[in-house]
Amino acid sequence: MIGPPLVSWIEAGQTCSARWRSEWGSPPPARVVTANDSMTADAAYRLACEGTALLWRGDFQNARQLLNAMARRVDRHPPKPGSSPAEGFHLYRQAQSLRARVLGMLLVALEEDYEVCLRRAPDLRLACTEAYGPADGRALVSLRELLGLVGAHEWRKKGLVIPAIGGRIHPHYGVFSPVRSEYVGLVAETPLPSQTRAFDIGTGTGVLAAVLAKRGVAHVVATDCDPRALACARENLARLGLTAKVDVVQADLFPEGRASLVVCNPPWVPARPSSPIEQAIYDPESRMLRGFLNGLAAHLEPGGEAWLLLSNLAEHLGLRTREELLSAVQIAGLRVIGKISVRPTHPRASDSTDPLSVARAAELTTLWRLGVLSGVAPLKG
């Protein structure tokens, strides 16, 4: 069995090593040097661009300031617009990947209990345990990732107010957070075809399953294949007092049986994720979308409906056409019963400095109501 990757460096004349941690899937750095408060931002940026990682031994808050200074230097070189929306999107992602690689070169050591032994370092042990699980030895991690864990811990602790359920959803680290409320509102307001049984495919935090249960659906089966999402959904539904109405099960898309309503909010952008964290955003070759559509006929009750929640951002970016979407619906033996669209209200939708601002300004989020074409046999395989 292959163990976790190790990182080695020289410190005080001694060879040291520790395991490498990266939830973003970044490879371990080939060269590591120690750095402290005497390191300038220009020097740190130059070394990071050359592929040298900096293991921080100075003040923790100074490390945060250094990371911000490095980010300002990266951002002096924005991505080129591209000759087409699709090319502009790919150039944007390349720039984001480069930014993540450079800023990921500032490292912090975690002790065996996740303690960070730096001056003015906060207690990050709970945040690390929530994200990584029980501690299992000394490790190096990028400061940028570590700060992401802190932010995720705060979201998990405070939660997000969801008016449609009259309560809060507490997202776990690595689970897509329902910060874009428009798709939740669509599920909360669209008339239900039935209140007997519903499936929530790819439940994530469990927010849509909770909305359906609060609306009176007698039995909801929420599925996901990610252990973090399953734990998150179960915790949220238990906190909301909905465990008697919602079953959370591990499945690749569909559970066994049929339902009168099947809901799915797949990743909206057909592109390859550059890290595991991005899997809730990017759906390579629309695999989840097509898998959902192709499996619906075998899991919908006669006369039942599927609700597909999808942004048209991919269309405005030139990554998928409306014709391709409708063709996939037809090939799966489905028909469009109707659709309801809303305009996003999140801050990036009106941010003119965003490299994708033109596409975001035109974006609509749509709930597609789908049914099975009469006389069509379910697709196999």
C-alpha positions in Angstrom: 0.0 0.0 0.0 1.4 3.4 -1.0 1.7 5.8 1.9 1.0 9.6 1.8 3.6 11.7 -0.2 6.4 13.1 1.9 8.2 16.5 1.6 11.8 16.9 2.6 13.8 20.0 3.4 17.0 21.1 5.1 16.7 23.1 8.4 19.5 24.0 10.8 21.8 21.6 8.9 19.4 18.6 9.4 17.3 16.8 6.8 13.6 17.0 7.9 10.5 15.4 6.4 6.7 15.4 6.8 3.7 14.2 5.0 2.2 16.4 2.3 -1.5 17.5 2.6 -3.4 19.0 -0.2 -7.2 18.9 -0.5 -6.8 20.7 -3.8 -4.8 17.8 -5.2 -1.6 19.8 -5.7 1.6 17.7 -6.0 4.2 18.0 -3.2 6.8 20.7 -3.9 10.1 19.4 -5.2 12.1 22.1 -3.3 11.4 23.6 0.1 13.3 26.3 1.9 12.5 27.9 5.3 11.4 31.5 5.5 10.7 34.0 8.2 9.7 37.6 8.8 12.8 38.9 7.0 11.5 37.5 3.7 10.3 40.3 1.3 7.2 39.9 -0.8 9.2 40.3 -4.0 11.6 37.6 -3.0 8.8 35.3 -1.9 7.0 35.8 -5.2 10.1 35.2 -7.3 10.9 31.9 -5.5 7.3 30.8 -5.7 7.2 31.5 -9.4 10.4 29.4 -9.8 8.7 26.5 -8.0 10.4 26.8 -4.6 8.1 26.4 -1.7 8.6 28.5 1.5 8.1 26.8 4.8 7.1 29.6 7.2 8.9 29.9 10.5 8.0 33.5 11.4 4.9 35.2 12.8 1.5 33.7 11.6 -0.1 37.0 11.0 2.9 38.2 9.0 2.5 35.1 6.8 -1.0 36.1 6.0 0.2 39.6 5.0 2.9 38.1 2.9 0.3 35.9 1.1 -1.8 38.9 0.4 1.2 40.8 -1.0 2.1 37.8 -3.2 -1.5 37.7 -4.5 -1.3 41.4 -5.5 1.8 40.6 -7.5 0.0 37.7 -9.2 -3.0 39.8 -10.0 -0.9 42.4 -11.8 -1.1 40.1 -14.8 -4.8 39.5 -15.5 -5.8 36.8 -18.1 -6.1 37.9 -21.7 -9.8 38.2 -22.9 -9.5 35.6 -25.7 -10.9 35.7 -29.2 -14.1 33.9 -28.2 -16.1 33.4 -24.9 -14.8 29.8 -24.8 -11.2 30.8 -25.3 -11.6 33.5 -22.7 -13.0 31.0 -20.2 -10.0 28.6 -20.7 -7.5 31.5 -20.4 -9.2 32.5 -17.2 -9.0 29.0 -15.8 -5.3 28.8 -16.8 -4.7 32.1 -14.9 -6.6 30.8 -11.9 -4.5 27.6 -11.9 -1.3 29.6 -12.1 -2.4 31.8 -9.3 -3.3 28.8 -7.1 0.1 27.2 -7.8 2.1 30.3 -6.9 0.1 31.2 -3.8 0.2 27.6 -2.8 4.0 27.7 -2.3 3.7 29.4 1.1 3.6 26.5 3.5 2.9 26.0 7.2 3.8 23.0 9.4 1.1 21.1 11.3 2.2 19.2 14.4 0.9 15.7 15.2 -2.3 17.2 16.8 -2.8 19.8 14.1 -1.2 22.6 16.2 0.5 25.4 14.4 3.6 26.4 16.4 4.0 29.9 15.1 3.8 33.2 16.9 0.2 34.6 17.0 -1.1 31.5 15.4 -4.8 30.8 16.2 -6.0 27.4 17.4 -6.8 25.6 14.2 -7.1 22.0 15.5 -10.9 21.8 15.3 -11.0 23.3 11.8 -8.3 20.8 10.6 -10.1 17.9 12.2 -13.4 18.8 10.5 -11.7 18.9 7.1 -9.0 16.2 7.4 -10.4 13.9 10.0 -8.3 12.7 13.0 -4.7 13.8 13.1 -2.2 11.2 11.9 1.3 12.8 12.0 3.2 15.9 11.2 2.4 17.5 7.8 3.0 20.5 5.6 0.1 22.3 4.1 -0.2 25.5 2.1 -1.2 28.6 4.1 -3.9 29.3 1.5 -5.5 26.0 2.0 -5.3 26.3 5.8 -7.0 29.7 5.6 -9.7 28.1 3.5 -10.3 25.5 6.3 -10.7 28.4 8.7 -13.3 30.0 6.5 -15.1 26.7 6.1 -15.1 26.1 9.8 -16.8 29.5 10.4 -19.5 28.7 7.7 -20.1 25.4 9.4 -20.4 26.9 12.8 -22.7 29.8 11.9 -24.6 28.3 9.0 -26.5 30.0 6.2 -30.1 31.2 6.8 -32.4 29.5 4.2 -35.8 31.2 4.4 -37.5 28.3 2.5 -36.8 25.9 5.4 -37.2 28.4 8.2 -33.7 27.5 9.5 -30.0 27.3 8.7 -27.9 25.0 6.6 -24.4 24.3 8.0 -22.1 23.3 5.1 -19.1 21.1 5.8 -15.7 21.6 4.2 -15.6 20.3 0.6 -19.4 20.3 0.3 -21.0 22.8 -2.1 -22.6 25.6 -0.1 -26.0 27.0 -1.1 -24.8 30.6 -1.2 -26.7 31.1 -4.5 -30.2 31.2 -3.2 -32.1 31.5 -6.5 -32.1 27.7 -7.2 -33.4 27.0 -3.7 -36.2 29.5 -4.3 -37.2 27.8 -7.5 -37.6 24.4 -5.8 -39.5 26.1 -2.9 -42.0 27.9 -5.2 -42.6 25.5 -8.2 -45.9 23.6 -7.8 -45.4 20.0 -6.7 -46.6 17.3 -9.0 -47.2 15.0 -6.0 -46.4 14.9 -2.3 -45.8 11.1 -2.0 -42.1 10.4 -2.8 -39.2 12.4 -4.1 -35.5 11.8 -4.9 -32.9 14.5 -4.4 -29.9 13.5 -6.6 -26.5 14.8 -5.5 -27.9 16.2 -2.3 -24.7 18.0 -1.0 -25.7 19.8 2.2 -29.2 18.4 2.0 -30.8 21.8 1.4 -33.1 20.7 -1.4 -34.2 17.6 0.4 -35.1 19.8 3.3 -37.1 22.2 1.1 -39.1 19.3 -0.3 -39.8 17.8 3.2 -40.8 21.2 4.5 -43.2 21.6 1.6 -45.0 18.4 2.7 -43.4 15.6 0.6 -44.1 12.5 2.6 -40.8 10.7 1.9 -37.6 12.1 0.4 -34.6 9.9 -0.6 -31.4 12.1 -0.8 -28.4 10.6 -2.5 -24.7 11.4 -2.9 -21.5 9.5 -3.5 -19.3 11.8 -1.5 -18.8 10.7 2.2 -18.4 14.4 3.3 -21.7 15.3 1.6 -23.5 12.4 3.2 -22.3 13.3 6.7 -23.2 17.0 6.1 -26.7 16.2 4.8 -27.4 13.9 7.7 -26.3 16.4 10.2 -28.3 19.2 8.7 -31.5 17.1 8.3 -31.2 15.9 11.9 -30.7 19.5 13.2 -33.9 20.5 11.2 -35.9 17.5 12.7 -36.4 15.9 9.3 -34.8 12.5 9.7 -38.2 10.8 9.8 -39.1 12.2 6.4 -35.7 12.1 4.6 -33.4 9.1 4.0 -29.8 9.9 3.1 -28.2 7.1 1.1 -24.9 6.6 -0.7 -25.5 6.1 -4.4 -24.0 7.1 -7.8 -27.0 9.2 -8.9 -30.2 7.2 -8.3 -31.4 5.1 -5.4 -33.5 2.0 -6.0 -37.1 2.3 -7.0 -39.1 5.2 -8.5 -40.5 8.5 -7.3 -43.1 11.0 -8.5 -40.6 13.8 -8.3 -36.8 13.6 -9.0 -34.7 16.8 -8.4 -31.1 17.4 -9.4 -28.8 20.4 -9.2 -25.7 19.1 -11.1 -22.5 21.0 -11.6 -23.3 23.7 -14.1 -20.1 24.1 -16.2 -19.0 21.3 -18.5 -15.3 21.5 -17.9 -12.7 19.4 -16.1 -12.2 20.2 -12.4 -8.5 21.1 -11.6 -8.9 19.8 -8.0 -11.4 17.6 -6.0 -12.8 20.8 -4.4 -14.1 21.9 -7.9 -16.1 18.8 -8.6 -19.3 20.5 -7.4 -18.7 23.3 -10.0 -17.4 21.5 -13.1 -18.9 18.5 -14.8 -16.4 17.1 -17.4 -18.2 16.4 -20.7 -21.5 16.9 -18.8 -21.2 13.3 -17.4 -23.4 13.9 -14.4 -26.0 15.8 -16.4 -26.2 13.1 -19.0 -26.2 10.3 -16.4 -29.1 12.0 -14.7 -31.1 12.5 -17.9 -30.5 9.0 -19.2 -31.6 7.4 -15.9 -34.8 9.3 -15.4 -37.1 7.2 -17.4 -36.2 4.2 -15.2 -36.8 6.1 -11.9 -39.9 8.3 -12.5 -43.4 7.1 -11.6 -45.9 7.3 -14.5 -46.9 10.9 -14.8 -44.0 12.0 -12.6 -41.7 15.0 -13.1 -38.0 15.7 -13.0 -36.8 19.1 -11.9 -33.4 19.9 -13.5 -31.7 23.0 -12.0 -29.3 24.4 -14.5 -27.6 27.8 -15.2 -27.1 28.8 -18.8 -23.7 30.3 -18.0 -22.1 27.4 -20.0 -24.1 28.6 -23.1 -22.9 32.2 -22.7 -19.3 30.9 -22.3 -19.6 28.8 -25.5 -19.1 25.5 -23.7 -22.6 24.0 -24.4 -25.4 25.1 -26.7 -29.1 25.1 -25.9 -29.5 22.7 -28.8 -27.1 20.2 -27.2 -29.0 20.3 -23.9 -32.4 19.8 -25.6 -30.9 17.0 -27.7 -29.7 15.2 -24.6 -33.2 15.5 -23.1 -34.7 14.0 -26.3 -32.2 11.2 -26.6 -33.0 10.2 -23.0 -36.6 9.8 -24.0 -37.8 12.9 -22.1 -39.8 15.9 -22.9 -39.8 19.5 -21.6 -43.1 20.1 -19.7 -42.1 23.7 -18.8 -39.4 25.9 -17.3 -39.1 28.7 -14.8 -36.1 31.0 -14.9 -34.7 33.6 -12.6 -31.7 36.0 -12.7 -29.0 35.4 -10.2 -28.5 38.0 -7.5 -25.0 37.0 -6.2 -22.3 39.7 -6.2 -20.3 38.3 -9.1 -23.4 38.7 -11.4 -22.9 42.5 -11.4 -19.1 42.7 -10.9 -17.8 44.4 -14.0 -14.2 43.6 -13.1 -14.8 39.8 -13.3 -13.1 38.4 -16.4 -16.4 36.5 -17.1 -18.6 39.5 -16.4 -20.3 39.6 -19.9 -21.4 36.0 -19.5 -22.4 36.4 -15.8 -24.5 39.5 -16.6 -26.5 37.5 -19.1 -26.9 34.4 -16.9 -30.2 32.8 -16.0 -30.9 29.9 -13.6 -33.6 27.6 -14.8 -35.8 24.9 -13.3 -36.5 22.6 -16.2 -39.7 20.5 -15.7 -39.1 17.2 -17.5 -41.4 14.2 -18.1 -41.0 10.8 -19.9 -42.2 10.6 -23.5 -45.0 8.1 -23.8 -44.1 4.8 -25.2 -40.3 5.3 -24.6 -38.4 2.5 -22.9 -35.8 3.4 -20.3 -32.2 3.7 -21.6 -29.9 1.0 -20.5 -26.2 1.2 -19.5 
